[in-house]
């Protein structure tokens, strides 16, 4: 949209059409034609070309669904070329295109209307002259008499035309296609009528006077005055049009100039010919030039005077039904003016049939703002205005910056945006549901962990107790070994037996050491398996590892059982070697304690096995904690157990030395005692190792207790997280449900302009025809469902204006004064102007004619019913014309200019006949009213009928013009003239004269007139 508003451009559409559909080859021809237009764009004065090949959206708007029509919208500059010239150049550029094509647009249609009117004028002029000659010959029965009016009016017409041309060039005098036609019709009509009146009166006066000169003088004293006032009434009538504001109406003022020239010619040329020719004027029937009275009017006047009620009933029968059916419908369809023979009309009809009539000439709305249109806020407001206009009844679509193709862009629809959002939220809710389920499962599993951890802690307590018992047993074992040492020292005599028994003890101890090594390996493997179990408690492999640990614990139990058996064997061997030990209470208690502690350790391992079964169910969420706080104590326990085994190995070594000492009995029992001391000392190392194991078990217990508390916190946190995710899930589900239920009325879609749109090159390119270069003017194109020329379209203009004024509030256009353009808007303005001009003209014209009648007739009464009779004639004529053109011929209404021009014509021309009759009646006002009226009717009847026929003939000559408005004006005037000449004047006026009697001349009655019958 250019900022250059000064350049004169017009919108046009080049329409390509094929009734059978435009095939692929045809589209290629059209594309080639468009390319030629683009190539010669500057030469042709084309500012914009919208090609269907540019974009898919443009193709949808410019190629009809049935494939028969392709539109190429153009913006044509007529700054340096005429409309006809621009059309010819465009046709020449695309002349090689085989697809039928025509150019249409408001200017091109108006140009065709002008051309049609000019051609119609030529036909009207010829027909008018021919009709006048024929009618004058019939009226005067002379060859010479008809020439006088023709010469007089012809010279007057040429002179008036010259004057009008000078005025148009010098003072910008208004002209239109109606100017010349109206001048021809009115000037030839009334000029001939006035000539008939003067020549007829001249015939009368020749019978009364011996001299031609006296007859001429008398004619002008009486008839001349009538013609003057009649002409003055017409002159005033057409002059009042000059006070109109619409130039088309003002152009009819030229008729007033023509009437003035005719009046001058009637007072100069006609008297000259009357005096010059005399009776020869009526050759070849100059021997019988007596004036004949009108029998028709005489009879009608007598009947109306005698039967006034019946006369009024006849008038009512003719007028009332027509008036009751009259609606006053008006049409602004310029296309109807010229028919379908013109290319502009053919193209328009192609568009109307294929796209709808509104597509060819949309209504343009332009609004200006002092702010820059460059953000989503401004574009959103433009879309809001577009949508509000689009929702109006009678609006097909609105094209604007946010909907350049006439429809809402799909990506801007909230419906589509919510569907995309709903899909995303649905995926989110599904993911959250899975997370929620996972956390809930973990929480459920961890809910059992505290009790399992408690059981595990209790198991560790028992294990600690078993370890303590084992430590105590080892201590008692140490005491027993000391007793054995004492026994060795006191039983030197059985050294050989002691040697044997000690060898047995050593063997058993070696078996214990081997068992303890297996136990240590089991502990280490247990530690490694626990470490793996802490890493993944839920894994199937871990479960297998825990089962392996359980089996190893069982193996440890078996090893301890072996140790128990070895101690029992060692006990028996000691008793067998030293029977006296059986009575030794300390030795017995040590043996019992050691055995009981081993059994306690076995019980602890059994409880550990049970606890391990529970540990297998712990959640992997406690993995790190489990590894940190359990693994380290277990490792310390293994180290301590390793020390214990080392002590046992030293014990075994000591027993071996003891045996060696026994072998060397001669070395003495002191060496044996020393060896036994070493054994006792190494037992202390075993006790210390068990103490370390006990400490590790204590730390393990503390770790289990801490883990129990932390797992509780973790379970609570997981439950809270699960609840939170549940609330989020429910919220998103509710949002998804709302978005799913979000239903937008397809006739009232919600639209949101996203910020991304302003960064889209394709979108911004589409806004250019609707946003000015400086971004402060926005244009809207409103495509109506009605024809842009229709009454419905015109009525919508004010509705659109009101809607925009209402919607623009609180937008950047709040202070803007919306301007509507297009043929519908033009016709709406035309209607408002013409209605105002019509009302003004009626008032002024009626007032002017009333004054003239008062002056001429010296009465206030007669002007009232004479003007009333003309108004009755006007509306009746309009009603009959509406019946013909609307009800029968099915037009939308009478052309908008018809009421105005018809009123002017009928009032100005009809009043002539009233003046003809009533001025003649006034000549006899000193006598009897009835006789005076009937005499006037008989003498003027022929003149008025002849004048009506001649004037009707001049307007009848418009019928073949081919211009609808002229045809309708001619119809109204013809009906009105004949209705007035044959019904209203001969039947209605006599009744009024009789009704008022002597009051007809009120308030100008003189004493001598008061005695008038």
N, C-alpha and C positions, 0 to 999 in steps of 0.2 A: 504494500500500500504506500504509494508515493506521497510525500509531503507537499508536492507541487499541486496545490488546488487551483492554481490560476490557469492551467492548461485545460483547454476544452476537449474533453473526451466523452465517449459514449460506450455503453456496454452493448455487445452484440453476440450472436451465436451463429456460427456456420454449422448448418445441420445437414448431415449425410443420411440418406434414407433409401431403403429398398424393401418393398412390401414383402418380398420372399425371403428376406433376411440377408444381411451383408456377410458373404462368405469370406474365406481366408484371403482370396485374391482381392476382394473388395476392401478388406481391412488394410491390405498392403497399399492399395490405391489411396485410401484415406491417409495412411501414414505418409505416403509420398507427398500428398497435398499439404499436410502439416509441415513437412520438411521444407517445402517451397515457401510457405508462409514465413517460417523461421528464417529462411535464407534471405527473403525480401522484407524482413520485418521493418527496417527503418524506412524503406521506400514506401511501404504501405501505410506507415504511420501507426503500426501496431505496438501498443505498450505492453500487453500481456497476451500470451497464448497458453491455454490450458489443454495439454495433449493427453489423450487416454493412454499413451505409451509411456508416460513418465512414471506412473505409480499405480499399484494395484487398487488403492483406494480411489484414485481419480478415475480409473477405468470403471469401477463399480458405479460411479456417479454419472459418467458420461456415455456409457454404452448401455442401451436398454436391455432388459432381461430377455426380451424376445429376439434380440439381435438384429432388429430392423433399423435401428437409429443410432447414430453416433453424433455426439455434440462436441463442438470445438468452441468453447467460450473465448471471446476476444475483448480486449479493451482497445478501442480505436480512437486515435486522435483526429479531431476535425478542426484543429487549430488552423491549418494551412490548406485545407481541402474541403470541398463540399461533401455532403452526405452521399449524393449520387456518384460523385467522383470516387469516393472511397469504396463504394460497393462495386463499381465497375472495375477498379484495379484489383480488388480481391477476386472477383469472378475471373478476370483475365489470368491471374496467377494460378488458379486451380482449374483452368478450362480443360485440361487433359484428363481430369478425373472422370471416370465413367459412371461412378455412383452418383445418383441424383443428389443435388445439393442446392440449398438456398440460404441466403443470409437474412436473419431477422433480428429485431431489436426495436426499442421504442422509436428511435430516430428514423429507422428505415421504414417502419410502419407508417409513421407520420408523413414521410416523404411520398409513400405510395398513396396515402389519402389525398395529399396535395395534388399529385399527378392525376388521380381519378377525378378530383373536383375540377381541375382545369379542362380535362376532356369533357366532363359533364357540362361545363359552362359553354363550351363551343356548341354542343348539341342544343342546349337551352336557348341560346341566342337565335339560332336558325329556326327552331320550332316556334319560338315566341313571335318572330316577325311573320312567319307563315300563318299562324293562327289569327293574329291581329288583322291581317289583310282579309282573310276569309270572313271573320266576324264583322268587320266593318263593311264589307261588301254586302253581307246579309242585312245588316242594320240599315244602311243608307241606300242600298240598291243603286249604287253609283260606282263608277270606275275612278273618278277624280276625288271624291270625298275621302276615301280611305287614305289617300296619299298625304292629306294635310296632317292628320295625327302622326303618321309615320315620319314625315319630314320634321315636324315640330319636335317630337320626342327623340328622334334620331340625332338631330343637331344638339338638343339639350343633353343627351347622353354623352356624346363626344366631348362637349364642353365641360360637363361635370367630371368626366373621367380625367380630363386634362387638369382641372383644378385639384382634384384629389391627388393626382400624381405629384403636382407641385408641392402640395401640403405635406405629402409623405416624405419628399426629399428635403424639405426645408424645416419643417417643425415636427418631424417624426410622427406624422399623422398615422393612427392605428389602421392596419389593413389585415385582412384574413382571406381565407378561401371563400368565405361567404360574401365578402364585400361586393364583388363584381356581379355575382348572381343576383343578389338582392337589388342592386341598382338596376339591373336589366328588368327584373320582374316588377318592381314597384314603379319605376319611372315609365316603363312602357304601359303598365297597367293603369295607374292613375292619370298619366298624361293622356292616354287614349280616352279614359273615362271623362276627364274634364273636357276634352275636345268634343266628345259625343254630347255632353251637356250643353256646351256652347253652340254647337252646330244645330242640335235639336231646338234649342231656344231661338236660334236664328231663323229656323224654318217657321216657328210660330210668329215671330215678329215680322217676317216678310209678308205674312197674310194681313197684318194689321197696319203696315206702313207702305207707303208708295215708294219711298226711297230706300235703297240698300244701305246707305250710310246711316239713316235713322234707325233702321232695323238693327244694324250692328251696334249702334250706341245704346239702344234700349236693351239689347241682349246683354251688354256688359254692365248696364246699370243694375239689372236684376240677376241674371245668371253669372255675371262676372263677380258680383259680391259673394254669391254662393260658392263659386270656385275658389275665391280668395280665402274664405273662411275654412273651406274643406281642406285646401292645401295648407293653410296655416295649422290646422289640427294635425295633419300628417307631419308637418315640419316640426311642430312642438313634440309630437310623439317620438319621432326618431332623434330629436335633439336631446331629449332627456336621457337617452342611452349614453350620451357623452359623460354623464355624471357617474356612470358605472366604474368600477375599479378593474374589471376584467377586460383585457385588451380585445378579446374576441367580440364581446358585446360592444365595446367602443367602436369597433370597425364598422358597425352598422350606421354610425353617424354620417358616413359618406352618402347614405340614402337621403338624409336631410339636405345635404348640399345639392343632390340631384333634384329633389323636389323644389328647392328654391330656384334652380335654373329653369325647371319646367314652368314654374309660375311666371317667370320673366318672359319665357318664350310664348306662353299663352296670351300675354298682354301685348305682345309685339308681332310675332309672326302670324298667329291665327287671325287677328283683325285684318292684317294686310291681305291674307288670302281670301277672307270673307268679302272684303270690299272689292278685291280684284276680280274674283270669279262670280260673285253674286249667285244667281240661280244656276249658272253653269257648273257650280260646284256639285250639283246632283245629276249631271249628265251621265247617262242618256235618258234618265227619267225626270228631267228638269221641268217637264210640263206639269207634272203632278207632284209638287213639293209641299203639299199641305201637311201640317203636323197631325198625326193620328194619336188618339188617346189609347191608353193601355186597358184592354178589356179585362185582363186577368186581375190586375190590381184593383180596377173599379169594382169587380164582382167580390173580390176578397174583402175590400174595405166595407162594402155594403153589408156583407154577411157578418163581419166582425162587429159592426155597429148595431146590427139588428139582433144578433145572437152572441153577446159578449161571453156568456158562460161557456157556450159550446166552443167558441173560438179559443178561450183559455184552456179548455179541456184538450183541444187538439194540440195546443202548444205543450201542455203537460204530458200528454201521451208520448210525444216525441222526445221531450227533454228529461223528464223525471226518471224513467227506467235507465237511461244512459248514465245519468248522474249518480244513481244508487249503486251502479256497478263500477264506478270510476275509483281507482285506487291511487292514481298519480305515480305509478312505478316509473323510475327513470333508469336508463342504461348508459353506462360510460364505456361500452365496448366499441373501441375504435375499429376493431377488425370487421365488425358488422357493416361499417361504412363502405367497405370496398369489395367485399366478397372474397371468394377463394381463388380468384384468377391471378392474384399477385403473389410473387415468390415469398415475400415476407410473411404473408398469411399462411401459405402452404407450410413453410418452415415452422411457424408457431403451432399449427395444427398437428404436425408430426411430433413436436415436443409434447403437446398436450395428450396425444394418444399414447405415446410411449413412456413418458415420465410423469405426466400430470401437468396441468396447465401452469401451476405455480413455478415450475422449474425454469421456464423461459425468462421470466421477469420477476425475480424475487424482490421483496421489499428490503431496502437497505436502511439500517439504523446506525447512526454515527454518534459517538459520544467522546467528548474531550475532557481530559483531566490535567490538573497542574502537577500531578505526580508521575513518576516514571513507571511504566508497566514492565517490571523486570524480576518480580519475585512470585513465589507460588501463591502468596496472598492475593495479589492482583489477578493472577490467572484463575484462582479459585472464585473470585468475585465475578469474573467474566463468565465462567461456567455456570455460576448460580443464576445470573441474568439470562444466559442462553437457555438453561433448563426451564426457568419460569415461563419464558416466551414459548418454548417448545410444548409445554403442557397445555397451552391455550387451545380451545376448540377452533378448528379451522386452520391450524398451523401444521404443515406436514413435517418440516424439519427446520433447524436453525444451523447455519454455518457461521462459525466464529473461530477465534484463535485457538480455542480448546477443542473444537470439533470441526476442523476444516472440511471434512468430508460430509458433514451434516448429521453425523451420528456420534454418540459418545464413544470415545476410544476405550476399548475393552479393558486395557490395563488401568484405567482411571475409575472403573466401577468398583465400589466398595464390596459388592457381592463377590467379584472375582478375587479381590484382595483378601477377603475373609476366608474364602475357600482355600487359598494357598496357606494362610495363617492356620486354619483349622487342620490342614494336613500336617503341617509342621508340629503343631501342638499334639496331634494324635500320636505322631512318632515319639515325641518327648514323653507323653504319658505312658506309652508302652514301655519305653526304656526305664522310666522311673518305677513302673510296676515291677519290672524284673529286678531292679536294685532293691526295691522294698521287700520283695519276696526273699531275695538272698539274705538281706540283713535280718529279716524276721526268722528265717531258718537258723542263721547263726546265733541269734538271740535265744531262740528256743533251745538250741543245743547247749549254749552256755548257761542257761538257767539250771541245768542239771550238774554243771561243772562244780559249783561250790560244794554240793554235797559229796561229789566224787573226790574233790580235793580234800574235803574234811576226812573222808574215809582214808585217803592216801596218807594224810597227816597222822591219823590214828595208827595206820600201819607202820609208819616210820617210828612212832612212839614205841610200838611193840618191838620193832627192829632194834631201837636203841636199848630197850630193856633187855633184849636177847644178847646184844653185844656186851652190855654191862655184866650180865650173868656170865657170859663167856669169859670176860676179864676176871671176874671173881673166881671162876672155875680154874683159870690158868694160875691165879694166885694160890689157890688151894693145891693145884698140881705142883706148884713150886715148893710148897710146904711138904707135900708128899715126897717130892724128890729129895728134899733135905732129910726127910726121915729115911729115904732109901740110902742117902749118903751116910747117915748114922749107922744104918743097918750094914752098909758095906764095911764101914770102919770097925763095926763090932763083929762082923761075920767073916773074918779073913780066912777061917778054915774052909769055908765053901767057895773059895775063890774060883775054882774051876767051874762050879755050878753057876756061880754068879756071872762068870764070863759068858757061859752059855745063855743064861737068862738075859744078860745085858745085850748080847747079840740079837736075841729075839726082840728085845725092846727097841734096839736100833733099827732093826728091820721094820718093825711096826711104825717107828717114828719116821723112817724114810717113806713108808707108805702114806703116812699122814702128810709129810711134806709134799709128796707127789699129788695127794688129794687137794692140799691147800693151794698148790700151784694151779691145779685145774680150777679150784674155786676162784683164785686170783684172775686166771684167764677169763673165767665166766664173768667176774666183776667187770673186767676191762671191756669184754664184749658187751656186757650189760650197759656199761657207760656209753659205748659207741652206739649201741642200739637205741638207748634213751635219747642220745643226742639226735639221731635220725628221727626218732619218734617225735621229738619236740619240734623238728622242722616241718613235719607234715603228718599230723595225727589222723587226718581224714583219708589219707592215701591207703590204697589196698596193700601196697608193698610195706608200708609202715606197720600195718596191722600184722603182716607176716613177721616183721622184725620183732614186734612185741610178743608175738607167739613164741618166737625163737628165744627171747629173753626168759619167757615163762618156762620154757623147756630147760634152759640153762640153770635157772633157779632150782628146778627139780633135780638136775644133775648135781648141783651143789649140795642139795639135801642128801643125795645118795653118797657123795663124798664125805659129808659130815657123819652120815650113818657108818661109813667105813672107819672114820676116825673114832667114833664111839666104840665100835667093835674092837679096834686096836687097843684103846684104853682098857677095855674090859680084859683083852688078852694079856696086856701088860700087867693089869691088876692081879690076874690069876697067876702069872709067872712070878710076880713079886711075892705073892703069898706062898707059892710053891717053894721059892728060894728062901724066903724068910717067913716061916709060919708064924713067928711071933708078931708079925705085922697085923695079923688078923685081929689081935686084941688091941692093936694100937688105934685108939678112937680118932686121933687126928688124921691118921692115914685113911681110915674108913670115910671120914667126913670129906677129906680132899677128893677121894675117889668119887664119892656120891655127888659132890658139888661139880666136879669136872664133867661127869656124865650128864648131870642136870643142865649145866650150862650149854653143853653141846645140843642137848634136846631143845633148850630154849632158843638157841640160834636157829635150829631147824624149824621151830615154830615161827620164829620171826621171818625166816625166809618164806615159809608157807603164807604168812600174812602179807609179805611183800608181793608174793605171787598174786594174791587176791587184789591188792592195791594196784598192781600193774594192769590187771584186767580192767579196773576202773579208769586208770590213767589213759587207756586206749581210747576212751570216749571223750577225752578233752578236745575242745575246739582248737583248730589250728591258729585261731586268733591269739592264743596264749603261748605261741611258739617261742618268741624271743625271750619272754619272761621265764619260760620253762628252761630254756637253754642256759640263761644267765644264772638263775638261782638254784638249779638242781644239778646241773652238770659239774660245776666247780666242787661242791661238797662230795659228789661221787668220786671225782678224781682224787681228792684228798683221802677219801676212804680207801681207794685202791693203793695209794702210796703207803698208807699205814699198814695195810694188809701185806704189802710187799715186804715191809720191815719185819712183820711177824714171821713170814716165811723164811726170811733171812735168819731170824733168831732160831727158828726150828732147825734150819740147816746147820747152824752153829751147834745146836743141841745134839743133833745127830753126829756131828764131828766129835763133840765131847764124849758121847757114849762110845764112839769108835776108839777114842784115846783111852776111855775107861777099860775097854776090852783089852786094848794093848797093854794097859797097866796090869790088868789081871794076868795077861799072858806073861807079863814080867813080874810075876807075883813077888819075885825077890826084890823088885823095886819098892814094894811095900804098898800097904793100903793107903799111905799118905798121898801117893800120886793118884790113886783112885779117888780119894776124897777130893783132891784138887780138881780132878776132871769132873767130879760130880758138882763141885762148886761152880765150875764154868757152866755146867748145865743149868744150875739154879740161877746163875746170873743171866744167862740167855733167856730164861723164862721171863725175867723182868722186861727184856726187850719185847718179848711177845705181848706182855701186859701193856707196855707203852703203845705198841701198834694198835691194840684193841682200843686203847684210850683215844688214839687219833681217829679210829673208825667211829667211835662214839661221838666225838666232836663233829665229824663230817655229817653224821646222821642228825645231830642236833641242828646244824645249819640247814640241812635238807628239810627238817621239820619247820624251821622258821620260814624257809622259802615257800613251802607249801601253804603256810598260814598267810603270808603276804600275797601269794598268788590267788588264794581264795578271796581275799578282800578286793584285789584288783580285778579279778574276773567278775565279781559282783558289780563293780563300777562299770566295767566294760559291758556287761549285760544290760545295765541300766541305760548306759549311753546308746547302745544299739537299739534298745526299745524306744528311747526318745527319738533317735534318728529315724527309726521305722515309722513312728507316729508322725514325725515331721514330714517325711516323704509321703506318708498317706494323705496328710492334709494338702501338700503340694499337688499330689496326684488328683485328689478330689477337686481342688480348685481348678487345675488345668482341664479336668474332665468337664467341670461345669462351664468353663470358658469354651471348650470345644463344643459342648452341647448347645451353648448359646449361639456360637458362630454357625453351628449346623442348622439351628432353628432360625438363624438370621435370614429372614425372608424379605426381600425388597420388591415392592410393587414394580413390575416391569414397565408400567406407565409412569413411574415416579422413581427412577433409579437414583441411588445415592452415589455421588462422585467425589473423589478426593484426588487432587493434583499432587503427585509426589515431587519432591525436589529433584529427583533424578530426571524428570521429564525436561527440565530446563537445560539439562546438559546433553540432551539427545538431539543430534543434528537434524534428523528427519522431522522430529516434532517442531523444532524451531523454524525449519524451512517452511513447514505448513502454516505457520502463524503469520508469515510475511504479508499475505494479501489482506490480513485483518488487523494488523498492527502497523501504525505509521513508523517511518524510519526513526523519528525522534522518540518513539515509544510513549506518546501521550494521547494518541487517538486510537480508539478501538472501533472496529466495524463489525456489524452483525448482518447477515443475510437471512431474511425470514422467508422461507418457501411456504406459500399458502396452498391449501388443498383446493381452493377455488381459483377460477380464472382471475388473473390480476385485474382484468377489466370489469369483473362482476360487481354487483351491488354488495354482495356479501364481503368481498375483499375490501371494498371501500369502507364499509361499516366497521371492519376490523382495525382500521388504522387508529382510530381514537382509542379502541380497546388496548391495542399494543402500546400506544403512547402512555395510557394510564397505568398499564402493567409495569412498564419500564420505570416510570416515575415512582411507583410504589416499591419496586424491587431495588432500585439504586440507592435507597437509603442505607446509611451505614457502610457504604462502599466508597471507593475512590472517585466514583462518578456522582456522588451525592449532590454536588453543586453544578453538575453538567446539565445542559439543556439538550435533551435528545433530539436529533434531527432525523426525520424519516424521509427516505427517497424512494424512487421507483414509480411506475405508472399508477399503482394503487394509491400511493400517497399523494401523487400529483392530482389524481381524480378526486381524492378526498378533499384536498385544498380547493380544487375546482368546484366541488359541490358546495363547500362552505361559502366561497366567494360568489358563486352564481346564485345561490339562495339569497344571500344578502343583496346582491345587485337586483335580483328579481323583485324583492320586496320594495326596495328603494324606487325602482323604475315604475312599478305599478302605482305607487303613491304619487310620484311626480307626474306621471303621464295622465292618470285619472284627474289629478288636480288641474293640470294644464288644459285638458280637454273640457273639463267642467267650466273653467273660466271662459274659454272661447265660446262655448255654447250659451253661457249666460249673457255674454256680450252680444252674440249674434241673435239669439232668440228672445232676449229681454225677459228672461224667466229663470227662476230657480227650480221650478217643478219639472219642466220638460227635460232639462239636462240630467236630472236624477233618474227618471225611468228610461231615458235613452241610453245612459251609461249602464244602467242595470240590465237593459236588454242585451247590450254588447257583452257584458260579463257572463250572462246566462248563455249566450251564443258560444262564447269562448270555452266554458267548461263542458258544454254539451259536445262541442267539436272535439275537444280533447278526449272525452269519454268514448266517442265513436272511433277516434284514431287508436286509442288503447285497445278497443275491442278488435280492431282489424290487425294491428301489429303484434299485440301481446297474446290475446286469446286465440286468434286464428293463425297468425303466422309464427307464433311462439317465440317472439323476441323477449328478452328479459324485461324490457320496458321501452318507453319512448326515449329517444336520445336526449341526453341531459339538457341540451340547448333548446329543445323544442318548446317547452313551456314559455321560456322567455321570448323567443322570436315570434312564436305564434300569437302570444298576447299582444306584442307590439304591432304585428301585422294586422290582426283582426281589429284591434282598437283603432289604430290609425286609419285603416282602410274602411272599416265598417262605419266609422263615424261620418265618413264622407256621404254614405247613402242616407244616414239620418239627417245630415245637413241638407242634402238635396231635397228630401221630402219636407222637413219641418220648416226650412226657409221659405219654400213655396207655400206651405200652409200659413206661415206668418204673413204672407202677402195678403191673405184674405181674413186677417184676424178682426177686421171691423165688421164682418158679416156673420152669417150663421156658422157655428163651429162645425157641424156635420158637413154642410155643403163645402165649406172651406177645406176640410180634410179630404173629402171624397174627390174634390176637384184637383187637389194637389196630388193625390194618389193616381188619378187617371192620367194626368199630364206627365208625372215623373216616373210612372211605373215602367214605361218602355225604356227610359233613360237608365234607371237603376238596374233593370234586368240586363240590359245591354252592357252596362258597366260591369255588373257582376260576372257576366259571361266572359267579357274581355279580360278582366282581372283574373278570373278563374283560369282563363286560357294561358295567361302569362305564367301563373304558378303551375298550371298543369304541364307546362313545357319542362318543368323540373323533374317530372316523373321518369323520363328516360335517361336522366343524368347519371344514374348508377351510384349515386351517393345517398345512403340511407337517410341521413338527417334531412337532406333536401327533399327526399321523397316523403318523409313524415311531415315536414313543414308544409309542403304543398298539399298534402292530404288534409291537414288541419284547416288550412286557409280555404281550400275548396269547399270542405264541408261547412265551415263557418260562413263563407260568403253566400252560398246557396241557401243555407238554413236561414240566414238573416234576410236575404232578398225575397225568399218565397214563403217563409213562415213567420218569423218574428216581426218584421216590419209590417207586412200586410194584415196580420192577425192580432199580434200583441199590442202594437203601438196604437191602433185605432181604439182598442178597448181602454187603454190608459187615457187617451184624449177624451173619450166619452166620460170616463170616470171622473176626471178632474174638471171638465167643462171650462168655465171661464177662469178657474183657478190655475189653468195651465200657464197663465202669464203672471202669476203671483211672483213677486210683489210689485210688478211694474204695470199694474192695471191703471188705465186712465178713466176718467169719468165717462167719456164717450164709449169706452169699451165695456163698461159695467152693464150696459143694456144688451150686450151680445147674448144670443141664445146659445 
